[in-house]
């Protein structure tokens, strides 16, 4: 979705899609403190993960969430129901497949009943929220350039502290173990600050690359950071 297809077309040498090794998933679960939010998605479709149910079960002491296009909701219902706290369905403007997506979503809601997860409908772009009012919580998002968080169709929101909230608390672990300080689309891997294959999450989170990047953010000079200088996002989603 989004810029991922453009990457496949224009930069095929960067395309290394695949699944995170399950042993790495277990290692992440072992290192994370209880009670934090864990989102099981990055730049792929999480419902394609072969051992989804097993992976989610490893994080039962966390707040578990994921974003999906929803196509496999019914097929993976047994892995999802009672194993997530919330699930977000992404609905794009002018999507030619919205009707089939809607039918799958309705069937999943019927199967799920009142059991977790809570459903959130994320409307990207100009989508009529009235079509989804009865399905769950509505989260509206504005569109931007498919290659990254810039060229937003509306003005972005800046936090009053003047520091990107995403850089402060939104660590991202790539499927190969690369760790970034945020979840912005980064096909050139400019935001990687560590490698889980030879470092602990604690070492990466408190390491020099992140400390230096945060220092630039705090001083109001995010242009000194390669990924951040091309990014217009400040960690506050806008609808």
Backbone bond lengths (Angstrom), bond angles and torsions (degrees), N, CA, C in turn:
res aa  C-N    CA-C-N  psi(-1)  N-CA   C-N-CA  omega(-1)  CA-C   N-CA-C  phi
1 X - - - 1.458 - - 1.520 109.79 -
2 X 1.295 116.95 170.59 1.463 123.77 177.70 1.535 110.90 48.24
3 X 1.326 116.84 -129.66 1.455 120.50 -175.68 1.513 114.21 -77.62
4 X 1.326 117.61 -4.87 1.462 119.70 -177.42 1.521 111.41 -64.20
5 X 1.317 117.18 -38.34 1.464 120.49 177.99 1.522 110.89 -67.96
6 X 1.345 116.33 -36.90 1.464 119.61 178.89 1.530 109.99 -66.12
7 X 1.330 117.30 -37.40 1.463 121.10 176.96 1.526 110.06 -62.21
8 X 1.319 116.59 -43.31 1.468 120.37 179.10 1.521 111.47 -58.59
9 X 1.335 116.14 -38.03 1.457 121.18 -176.48 1.531 112.58 -80.20
10 X 1.336 116.76 -45.65 1.457 120.60 -171.74 1.530 114.13 -93.51
11 X 1.332 116.63 -26.38 1.469 120.14 -177.74 1.530 110.13 -134.41
12 X 1.328 117.98 63.61 1.472 120.44 -175.52 1.525 113.20 -59.83
13 X 1.335 116.89 -24.63 1.464 119.32 -179.64 1.530 112.07 -68.87
14 X 1.344 117.20 -17.35 1.458 121.22 179.60 1.523 112.78 -90.09
15 X 1.314 117.08 -9.22 1.466 120.61 -174.48 1.523 110.06 -82.11
16 X 1.317 115.34 112.80 1.463 122.14 177.71 1.529 108.74 -137.11
17 X 1.322 115.00 56.59 1.458 119.57 -178.51 1.530 110.26 -66.69
18 X 1.298 116.93 153.32 1.455 121.26 178.01 1.512 110.46 167.15
19 X 1.320 116.56 -174.80 1.462 122.65 -177.32 1.523 110.61 -103.04
20 X 1.324 116.25 144.52 1.457 120.08 173.35 1.520 109.64 -66.51
21 X 1.325 115.93 135.62 1.457 120.90 177.54 1.532 109.11 -58.91
22 X 1.325 116.28 135.22 1.466 119.71 -174.90 1.527 112.00 -64.68
23 X 1.317 118.08 -31.46 1.459 120.29 176.23 1.526 111.18 -63.65
24 X 1.337 116.70 -33.36 1.456 119.47 176.37 1.524 110.68 -69.41
25 X 1.320 116.65 -37.60 1.465 120.21 176.07 1.527 109.65 -59.12
26 X 1.315 116.59 -44.84 1.466 120.69 179.45 1.529 111.05 -63.20
27 X 1.324 116.61 -38.64 1.462 120.23 179.68 1.526 111.11 -66.55
28 X 1.316 117.29 -38.13 1.469 121.06 176.38 1.522 109.94 -62.83
29 X 1.330 117.05 -45.83 1.461 120.83 179.76 1.526 111.23 -60.43
30 X 1.323 116.36 -37.27 1.465 120.63 -179.20 1.523 111.36 -66.30
31 X 1.324 117.57 -33.68 1.460 121.24 -173.51 1.524 114.41 -88.76
32 X 1.313 118.29 -21.07 1.461 119.94 -174.55 1.530 111.91 -79.45
33 X 1.329 118.01 138.87 1.468 120.46 173.88 1.521 110.28 -70.58
34 X 1.321 116.54 149.08 1.462 121.09 179.40 1.527 110.76 -63.81
35 X 1.331 115.04 154.16 1.453 121.09 169.20 1.510 116.56 88.20
36 X 1.341 118.59 -4.28 1.458 119.45 -179.71 1.530 110.11 -90.48
37 X 1.316 116.03 163.56 1.459 121.66 178.23 1.528 108.93 -79.37
38 X 1.334 116.59 130.04 1.463 122.29 174.94 1.521 107.57 -122.52
39 X 1.326 116.66 120.97 1.465 122.10 178.92 1.528 108.87 -106.04
40 X 1.320 116.44 124.47 1.462 121.67 -171.70 1.526 111.67 -95.28
41 X 1.327 115.75 56.44 1.460 120.37 176.86 1.516 108.62 -159.28
42 X 1.305 115.53 154.35 1.463 120.66 172.43 1.521 107.59 -142.00
43 X 1.325 118.88 -89.96 1.457 120.90 179.70 1.522 112.45 -118.11
44 X 1.297 117.15 26.60 1.460 120.72 178.59 1.519 111.07 -138.17
45 X 1.313 115.91 -174.07 1.461 122.15 179.07 1.529 108.50 -97.86
46 X 1.335 118.63 109.32 1.465 121.65 -173.54 1.526 114.61 -64.06
47 X 1.328 117.71 -26.02 1.467 118.90 -179.20 1.525 112.68 -74.11
48 X 1.335 117.44 -3.15 1.464 121.27 173.88 1.529 112.30 -87.12
49 X 1.345 117.07 -9.71 1.461 118.98 -176.27 1.528 110.27 -66.07
50 X 1.332 118.83 125.27 1.466 121.29 -173.95 1.529 114.13 -58.78
51 X 1.343 117.04 -39.37 1.466 120.85 -176.33 1.529 110.97 -108.64
52 X 1.318 115.85 43.85 1.455 121.02 -176.04 1.528 111.95 -57.62
53 X 1.322 117.20 -49.98 1.461 120.36 -178.23 1.516 111.92 -60.18
54 X 1.330 116.96 -43.87 1.461 121.19 178.62 1.523 110.82 -62.60
55 X 1.330 115.98 -41.94 1.466 120.38 -178.79 1.526 111.09 -64.31
56 X 1.322 116.63 -45.85 1.463 119.68 -179.10 1.523 111.38 -62.69
57 X 1.325 116.97 -36.38 1.459 120.82 -179.25 1.525 112.43 -63.74
58 X 1.328 117.63 -26.56 1.461 121.22 179.52 1.527 112.25 -67.01
59 X 1.341 116.71 -20.22 1.462 121.43 -173.36 1.535 111.81 -113.06
60 X 1.328 116.20 35.11 1.463 119.96 -175.30 1.523 113.17 -65.18
61 X 1.327 118.03 -17.62 1.463 121.48 179.15 1.522 112.71 -95.83
62 X 1.340 116.18 13.74 1.458 121.09 -179.95 1.531 109.90 -119.69
63 X 1.313 116.34 169.73 1.458 122.05 171.79 1.522 106.44 -86.74
64 X 1.328 117.20 110.44 1.467 121.98 -169.78 1.528 111.53 -102.54
65 X 1.330 116.00 128.03 1.458 122.00 -177.01 1.526 109.45 -143.23
66 X 1.322 115.74 157.23 1.462 119.79 169.56 1.518 110.38 -157.25
67 X 1.340 114.96 156.94 1.463 123.32 174.82 1.518 108.95 -106.35
68 X 1.326 117.27 141.67 1.454 120.95 -177.44 1.526 110.82 -148.47
69 X 1.337 116.17 157.75 1.464 119.29 171.59 1.527 111.04 -79.72
70 X 1.325 116.94 -10.93 1.462 121.45 171.38 1.512 116.47 87.59
71 X 1.321 118.18 -4.77 1.464 119.06 -174.71 1.527 113.18 -62.33
72 X 1.325 116.93 -30.11 1.461 120.94 -175.57 1.530 112.91 -105.77
73 X 1.310 117.52 17.49 1.459 120.77 -177.56 1.529 112.21 -56.42
74 X 1.306 116.80 -45.01 1.471 120.22 -177.97 1.527 109.69 -72.69
75 X 1.329 117.59 -43.39 1.461 121.22 -179.13 1.527 111.90 -60.96
76 X 1.338 117.22 -35.08 1.465 120.97 -176.55 1.528 112.38 -106.74
77 X 1.320 117.19 17.66 1.469 120.67 -176.88 1.525 111.85 -55.82
78 X 1.330 117.31 -38.97 1.454 120.78 -179.29 1.518 113.51 -64.66
79 X 1.334 117.32 -27.29 1.464 121.86 177.79 1.521 111.94 -84.06
80 X 1.344 116.79 -22.64 1.462 121.87 -171.82 1.522 112.51 -94.80
81 X 1.321 116.60 -48.17 1.464 121.25 -172.53 1.524 110.04 -63.23
82 X 1.327 115.62 130.20 1.467 124.76 -177.72 1.533 113.62 68.61
83 X 1.326 118.08 7.83 1.463 121.50 179.41 1.529 112.56 -118.28
84 X 1.326 116.49 -2.71 1.457 122.11 176.82 1.521 109.17 -131.13
85 X 1.334 116.30 152.24 1.462 120.22 173.87 1.520 111.09 -89.00
86 X 1.333 116.47 -36.79 1.463 120.03 174.92 1.513 109.18 -146.41
87 X 1.323 115.26 152.23 1.458 121.39 175.65 1.518 107.53 -135.46
88 X 1.316 116.26 130.72 1.460 121.76 -176.64 1.524 109.88 -107.19
89 X 1.323 115.77 127.41 1.460 122.14 178.23 1.527 107.80 -101.91
90 X 1.325 116.78 120.35 1.456 120.91 -179.35 1.524 110.72 -86.39
91 X 1.325 115.70 124.31 1.469 122.56 178.92 1.523 107.96 -118.32
92 X 1.327 117.00 119.76 1.459 121.92 -175.68 1.533 111.02 -100.54
93 X 1.315 115.75 147.87 1.452 119.64 175.62 1.539 110.15 -65.73
94 X 1.318 115.34 144.22 1.473 122.65 177.18 1.526 112.99 59.23
95 X 1.323 117.37 29.55 1.461 120.87 178.55 1.528 108.97 -79.24
96 X 1.329 116.73 120.03 1.463 120.97 -177.64 1.531 112.29 -68.73
97 X 1.343 117.65 -14.42 1.460 121.12 -177.90 1.525 112.83 -106.72
98 X 1.324 117.24 17.69 1.462 119.54 -174.01 1.516 112.40 -64.72
99 X 1.330 117.79 -31.96 1.468 119.74 -177.87 1.528 111.26 -68.57
100 X 1.335 117.32 -43.36 1.465 119.57 177.89 1.525 110.33 -67.54
101 X 1.333 117.26 -36.61 1.463 120.77 175.96 1.535 109.96 -60.80
102 X 1.315 116.35 -42.07 1.461 121.77 -178.27 1.528 111.44 -64.85
103 X 1.315 117.35 -39.40 1.469 120.39 179.16 1.526 111.30 -65.34
104 X 1.318 116.71 -41.15 1.467 120.57 177.92 1.529 109.95 -64.23
105 X 1.320 116.80 -42.55 1.457 121.13 179.98 1.524 111.07 -62.28
106 X 1.319 117.03 -43.51 1.463 119.97 178.74 1.530 111.78 -60.80
107 X 1.337 116.19 -40.91 1.460 119.93 179.88 1.532 110.65 -68.26
108 X 1.318 117.45 -38.62 1.460 120.15 177.48 1.521 110.79 -63.52
109 X 1.303 117.68 -42.45 1.464 121.08 178.45 1.518 110.94 -62.37
110 X 1.321 116.64 -36.48 1.473 120.00 177.70 1.528 110.61 -66.24
111 X 1.331 116.88 -44.49 1.466 121.08 179.82 1.526 111.11 -65.85
112 X 1.303 116.83 -41.76 1.461 122.81 -176.27 1.517 112.91 -69.24
113 X 1.314 116.23 -38.95 1.457 119.99 -176.13 1.519 111.35 60.55
114 X 1.327 116.36 -131.47 1.467 120.91 -177.97 1.531 113.01 -91.89
115 X 1.308 117.42 1.50 1.471 120.56 -177.81 1.528 110.83 -76.68
116 X 1.350 116.35 155.55 1.468 119.25 174.85 1.528 109.61 -63.04
117 X 1.342 116.67 153.50 1.465 128.35 15.54 1.524 112.81 -92.87
118 X 1.322 114.16 160.36 1.451 120.63 169.97 1.521 108.00 -70.48
119 X 1.329 117.22 138.03 1.461 121.82 -177.55 1.529 110.67 -97.44
120 X 1.322 115.12 131.42 1.462 122.56 174.33 1.524 107.63 -119.26
121 X 1.318 117.38 130.40 1.464 122.30 177.29 1.526 107.94 -101.67
122 X 1.329 115.75 114.62 1.469 120.45 -179.95 1.518 108.87 -97.24
123 X 1.318 116.17 113.20 1.459 122.17 -178.57 1.520 109.38 -95.39
124 X 1.322 116.58 114.85 1.453 121.89 -177.70 1.519 109.92 -102.88
125 X 1.334 114.84 111.61 1.453 119.38 -178.74 1.516 111.75 90.56
126 X 1.320 115.40 -152.28 1.463 122.10 -174.43 1.532 110.20 -88.12
127 X 1.327 116.21 85.27 1.456 122.71 177.58 1.521 108.08 -121.98
128 X 1.321 117.66 135.49 1.462 122.16 -178.25 1.529 109.83 -72.94
129 X 1.323 116.59 111.41 1.462 121.69 -177.19 1.529 111.85 -64.87
130 X 1.332 117.33 -23.19 1.471 119.47 -177.92 1.526 112.21 -63.48
131 X 1.330 117.37 -23.61 1.463 120.69 179.05 1.520 112.29 -72.51
132 X 1.345 116.99 -13.38 1.470 120.60 -173.31 1.527 113.45 -126.61
133 X 1.322 117.04 7.95 1.465 120.94 -175.23 1.525 113.29 -56.78
134 X 1.321 117.07 -34.80 1.463 119.94 -174.16 1.523 113.43 -87.14
135 X 1.335 117.71 -2.88 1.458 120.80 -173.28 1.523 113.49 -88.95
136 X 1.301 117.84 -30.83 1.459 120.82 -176.20 1.513 110.59 163.75
137 X 1.306 116.04 -165.89 1.454 121.64 179.19 1.527 109.91 -67.22
138 X 1.337 117.23 137.92 1.458 122.37 179.12 1.525 109.52 -99.79
139 X 1.344 116.24 128.35 1.466 121.73 174.67 1.524 107.56 -122.54
140 X 1.314 117.39 115.03 1.458 121.67 -177.96 1.529 110.50 -93.80
141 X 1.334 116.06 141.51 1.453 121.29 179.29 1.530 109.86 -134.64
142 X 1.322 115.78 145.49 1.458 120.38 177.08 1.524 109.41 -90.65
143 X 1.317 116.17 152.81 1.459 121.32 -177.80 1.525 111.19 -84.92
144 X 1.340 114.81 155.81 1.451 121.45 177.44 1.521 109.09 -143.83
145 X 1.311 116.88 -178.16 1.455 121.97 179.73 1.535 110.14 -59.67
146 X 1.327 118.82 134.43 1.465 119.83 -178.79 1.515 114.58 -63.84
147 X 1.331 117.94 -14.96 1.460 120.99 -178.46 1.522 113.34 -92.57
148 X 1.324 117.27 -1.12 1.460 118.57 178.97 1.517 111.68 165.74
149 X 1.328 115.68 -179.22 1.465 121.03 -175.48 1.534 111.07 -87.75
150 X 1.331 114.94 69.46 1.457 121.54 176.47 1.534 108.25 -150.76
151 X 1.323 116.68 173.69 1.472 122.02 -176.71 1.524 111.80 55.53
152 X 1.325 116.58 45.34 1.462 120.41 176.86 1.529 110.26 -66.05
153 X 1.329 116.05 145.48 1.460 119.50 -178.86 1.531 111.54 -74.92
154 X 1.333 117.10 -15.82 1.454 122.32 174.01 1.523 108.27 -133.78
155 X 1.314 115.81 164.57 1.463 120.41 -179.28 1.528 110.70 -65.04
156 X 1.326 116.88 138.72 1.457 121.21 178.52 1.532 110.08 -80.97
157 X 1.327 116.46 165.16 1.460 122.19 179.26 1.520 109.78 -101.24
158 X 1.327 116.37 131.13 1.462 122.46 179.31 1.528 108.47 -103.33
159 X 1.344 118.64 130.18 1.471 120.13 178.78 1.521 111.18 -66.81
160 X 1.319 116.45 151.10 1.461 119.93 -174.53 1.527 112.69 -68.02
161 X 1.354 118.15 -19.72 1.463 119.14 177.28 1.527 111.87 -80.40
162 X 1.337 117.32 -9.55 1.454 120.73 176.89 1.508 114.76 72.74
163 X 1.333 117.38 19.14 1.463 122.57 179.05 1.522 108.23 -125.98
164 X 1.319 117.15 136.21 1.462 120.46 -179.52 1.533 110.08 -61.83
165 X 1.325 116.88 119.78 1.457 121.06 -178.83 1.522 111.47 -67.87
166 X 1.317 116.81 -29.90 1.462 120.53 178.86 1.527 110.69 -63.77
167 X 1.320 116.69 -39.66 1.465 120.48 179.20 1.519 111.54 -67.98
168 X 1.321 116.88 -25.06 1.462 120.66 -177.81 1.524 113.18 -78.34
169 X 1.346 116.91 -33.14 1.473 115.92 -169.11 1.524 115.59 -148.70
170 X 1.323 119.96 17.24 1.465 119.30 -174.03 1.521 111.73 -121.71
171 X 1.323 116.39 58.88 1.456 122.58 177.43 1.524 111.34 -56.90
172 X 1.335 116.47 141.91 1.470 121.54 -179.27 1.519 109.40 -128.73
173 X 1.336 116.21 131.81 1.463 121.87 178.11 1.522 108.61 -109.97
174 X 1.315 116.52 118.95 1.451 121.87 179.68 1.525 110.11 -75.58
175 X 1.301 116.81 163.23 1.460 120.24 -173.55 1.530 112.39 -67.28
176 X 1.347 118.15 -20.27 1.463 121.14 178.68 1.525 112.66 -95.62
177 X 1.336 116.99 4.13 1.458 121.06 178.68 1.509 114.96 99.63
178 X 1.330 118.14 -8.01 1.458 120.03 173.70 1.518 109.65 -64.54
179 X 1.335 117.20 139.42 1.465 121.90 -177.55 1.518 109.32 -118.37
180 X 1.323 115.90 130.94 1.466 122.33 178.66 1.521 109.44 -116.38
181 X 1.322 116.36 157.97 1.457 119.64 -178.45 1.528 112.83 -85.30
182 X 1.330 117.11 -0.50 1.457 120.14 174.58 1.526 108.85 -156.55
183 X 1.322 116.53 175.96 1.463 120.05 -175.89 1.533 112.52 -106.23
184 X 1.319 117.06 17.47 1.465 119.06 178.18 1.528 109.95 -64.57
185 X 1.341 115.95 149.04 1.457 121.23 179.98 1.522 108.69 -62.23
186 X 1.331 116.99 124.33 1.461 121.78 -170.53 1.528 110.11 -142.72
187 X 1.335 118.13 68.93 1.467 120.17 -176.37 1.532 113.56 -63.35
188 X 1.324 117.86 -24.94 1.457 120.98 179.35 1.530 112.21 -87.48
189 X 1.323 117.12 -1.63 1.469 124.09 177.29 1.534 111.94 58.56
190 X 1.321 115.85 39.02 1.459 120.00 179.01 1.522 112.48 -77.13
191 X 1.330 116.58 -18.26 1.462 119.82 -177.10 1.517 114.46 -97.50
192 X 1.331 117.95 6.88 1.464 121.03 -179.50 1.528 109.97 -69.56
193 X 1.328 116.65 129.49 1.464 121.15 -178.12 1.528 112.50 -119.12
194 X 1.330 118.08 0.33 1.455 120.03 179.67 1.515 111.42 -177.78
195 X 1.326 115.27 177.96 1.457 121.89 -176.81 1.519 109.00 -137.44
196 X 1.325 116.03 116.24 1.458 121.35 -177.23 1.521 112.49 -67.47
197 X 1.322 117.23 -14.71 1.457 120.33 178.71 1.531 112.49 -69.98
198 X 1.332 116.99 -24.17 1.454 119.24 -179.67 1.523 113.95 -137.09
199 X 1.330 117.19 10.67 1.456 122.32 176.31 1.521 109.35 -137.31
200 X 1.310 116.51 155.96 1.461 119.93 172.84 1.526 109.04 -85.91
201 X 1.332 116.60 160.70 1.457 119.91 177.03 1.524 110.91 -62.64
202 X 1.316 116.85 -35.45 1.458 120.32 178.46 1.531 110.95 -63.56
203 X 1.328 116.54 -42.25 1.467 120.53 178.38 1.522 111.01 -63.43
204 X 1.321 116.50 -40.23 1.468 120.30 -179.18 1.526 110.99 -70.21
205 X 1.338 116.68 -46.80 1.462 121.89 -177.01 1.530 111.24 -61.13
206 X 1.325 116.14 -37.81 1.463 120.70 -177.75 1.530 112.86 -103.60
207 X 1.341 115.81 13.91 1.453 120.56 -176.30 1.517 113.93 -80.62
208 X 1.322 115.30 171.64 1.465 121.93 -175.93 1.528 113.61 -62.68
209 X 1.355 120.81 -43.11 1.470 119.16 -179.27 1.525 113.29 -56.62
210 X 1.338 116.86 -43.65 1.468 119.08 179.71 1.530 110.55 -71.26
211 X 1.319 117.45 -38.94 1.465 119.86 179.09 1.526 111.23 -60.54
212 X 1.335 116.57 -42.60 1.458 120.30 179.22 1.530 111.32 -64.64
213 X 1.338 115.66 -43.73 1.460 119.85 -179.95 1.526 110.71 -63.07
214 X 1.330 117.11 -43.32 1.460 120.02 179.01 1.524 111.16 -64.48
215 X 1.319 116.77 -36.57 1.469 119.77 178.87 1.526 110.55 -60.87
216 X 1.335 116.83 -41.14 1.462 120.20 176.85 1.529 111.01 -64.58
217 X 1.334 116.69 -41.99 1.466 119.84 178.30 1.522 111.04 -61.54
218 X 1.319 116.32 -45.06 1.468 120.56 -177.24 1.525 110.62 -63.91
219 X 1.341 116.85 -35.34 1.471 120.99 178.79 1.528 112.11 -80.63
220 X 1.327 117.26 -3.41 1.457 119.96 179.52 1.507 113.48 78.47
221 X 1.339 116.86 28.54 1.459 120.56 -176.50 1.531 110.57 -127.51
222 X 1.321 115.84 54.62 1.453 119.77 -177.90 1.529 112.25 -67.24
223 X 1.311 117.56 -12.18 1.469 120.95 178.74 1.529 112.00 -66.86
224 X 1.338 116.98 -14.09 1.461 120.88 178.76 1.539 111.92 -79.50
225 X 1.339 116.78 -8.84 1.462 121.65 -177.48 1.529 108.12 -104.23
226 X 1.336 119.50 121.89 1.470 122.02 -172.84 1.526 114.48 -50.33
227 X 1.332 118.63 -49.90 1.457 120.09 -178.60 1.524 111.20 -70.66
228 X 1.323 116.75 -42.07 1.461 121.11 -174.26 1.530 112.80 -68.81
229 X 1.326 117.18 -28.92 1.464 118.58 -178.10 1.524 112.05 -66.97
230 X 1.336 116.71 -20.76 1.467 120.78 179.20 1.525 112.10 -99.23
231 X 1.330 116.68 3.48 1.467 121.00 -172.51 1.521 110.68 -109.36
232 X 1.325 116.08 135.83 1.462 121.28 177.50 1.524 112.26 -103.26
233 X 1.320 117.15 0.82 1.462 120.79 -175.68 1.521 110.85 -86.58
234 X 1.349 115.79 144.19 1.465 121.30 -178.54 1.531 112.79 -122.14
235 X 1.324 116.98 14.44 1.462 119.89 175.98 1.509 115.63 91.13
236 X 1.341 117.38 3.28 1.462 120.87 178.48 1.522 108.22 -116.64
237 X 1.340 118.07 106.44 1.466 120.02 179.49 1.526 110.31 -61.39
238 X 1.321 115.70 146.59 1.466 120.70 -177.81 1.518 109.64 -129.59
239 X 1.336 116.22 135.11 1.448 120.87 179.28 1.505 111.12 -103.42
